[in-house]
Amino acid sequence: MKLELVRTKDNSTTFRNTLIDETYHSTTGAREEAVEKYARPCGIGEREEVKILDVCFGLGYNTAAALEMFKGKRIEIVGLENDEEIINAVSNIDYPFSSKEIIFKITKEKKYTSEKVRAQLIVGDARESVKKLSSETFDVVFFDPFSPKKCPELWTKEFFSDVFRVMKKGGVLATYSCAGVVRRNMKSVGFTVSDGPCVGRKSPGTIGRKE
């Protein structure tokens, strides 16, 4: 096992990946991060309909936060994740969102459909999976890989370009990183970049928009 259980400061659970030597969420609060860095700045609670691409689905917290916050008519989510171990760990923790039953079904069956919610989890290399998605499809992207130092291949111009392609005009991307290389690569493929919220640390996240 490469996963070590970690209790964060808001009493929600995450894991440390011992091979990467990073936690999947901020230790100041895993639930807090999903809500305040991803779902809220993307305006999920104010939307009537939304299509979300969740890059690096992990434990599904960002998707769960969106499902919990969404009050509109229709939400569609596509999650990308390459690690079966973290997907399987979802059902073994005290899940900190009211949408946990939907997340459990998504991780077990790789899909979920109801009158209001449609979700799909694609297991594999996100760099390859995104190429198979249709252009101008998503209103929102949750971009949550391991850090640029630990996982540089998911912060490249090439990958951001592929993500930009599948976003609708007016779409918004949220990520926790504000690293210079991340913002330069985002700008180089067409994103308009601004500061995201500061949550649990002094530095902000990053919001990218497809104008």
Secondary structure, 3 states (H helix, E strand, C coil): CCEEEEECCCCCEEEEECCCCEECCCCCCHHHHHHHHHHCCCCHHHCCEEEEEEECCCCCHHHHHHHHHCCCCEEEEEEEECCHHHHHHHHHCCCCCCCHHHHHHHHHHCEEECCCEEEEEEECCHHHHHHHCCCCCEEEEEECCCCCCCCHHHCCHHHHHHHHHHEEEEEEEEECCCCHHHHHHHHHCCCEEEECCCCCCCCCCEEEECC
